[in-house]
């Protein structure tokens, strides 16, 4: 298949999923000059981008019928399968030459399946999960990990530039998703360290913002510490990324790791801790809410410390 030509003002963008991440991401594409047609299961979540000039479609299929490049960022692999491969999905509404770009963190095997199904219809497919949370989505500074045919990935550069600052083509179909698993494994164990460290500092009677100034500039620095540490201190556990979605990601990584014959004990521990956090009613909080369950295990009421 020939690589598409993608030009702001000419190429029609479709977008499926306007949640915490998706609304900001498609907003950047609109700001870059692209027209957009959007769909979300809850229309109210799309109101902001509709106010920016996007058009509404009643289904993923209808989005594809009105678009040249169709992006999706939804919750779970089952949602990806439905909105892309379902009877009323984006592939069913695509024509030869269209491009499907799934930015959900999902299963590498599903990315390969979508790639094969799309190719059979003359449609290109790219898997492009992201990292950077709501802050990166809002600021257009996401890290985008991409799997797919090089010519198609390169043609999408105007779109990548609108949404991200670190854009790397990792290989063929599924490579983007495998890279995101690497990312999530790193975050899984790092979040334990961030939360335990702040708990220790609090119990030791230290001033946590001052502590963050010291450790945030040294070898212990991390994105999670600098971006989520202040939220933890402020008792702000609103989601940049949902606990329930992180559990999904870790489950995928554990499954993929098992198929590769790997022992991943740090990831397994984090997965169990987050399952406990979800069981305590925090599935729709941000991943940094892990502080609450770790503090409770030590008899500390974090909210009222």
Secondary structure, 3 states (H helix, E strand, C coil): CCCCCCCCCCCEEEEECCCCCHHHHHHHHHHCCCEEEEECCCHHHHHHHHHCCCEECCCHHHHHHCCCEEEECCCCHHHHHHHHHCCCCCCCCCCCCCEEEECCCCCHHHHHHHHHHHHCCCCEEEECCEECHHHHHHHCCEEEEEECCHHHHHHCHHHHHHHEEEEEEEECCCHHHHHHHHHHHHHHHHHHHHHHHHHHHHHCCCCHHHHHHHHCCCCCCCHHHHHHHHHHHCCCCCCCCEHHHHHHHHHHHHHHHHHCCCCCHHHHHHHHHHHHHHHHHHCCCEHHHHHHHHHHHCCCCHHHC
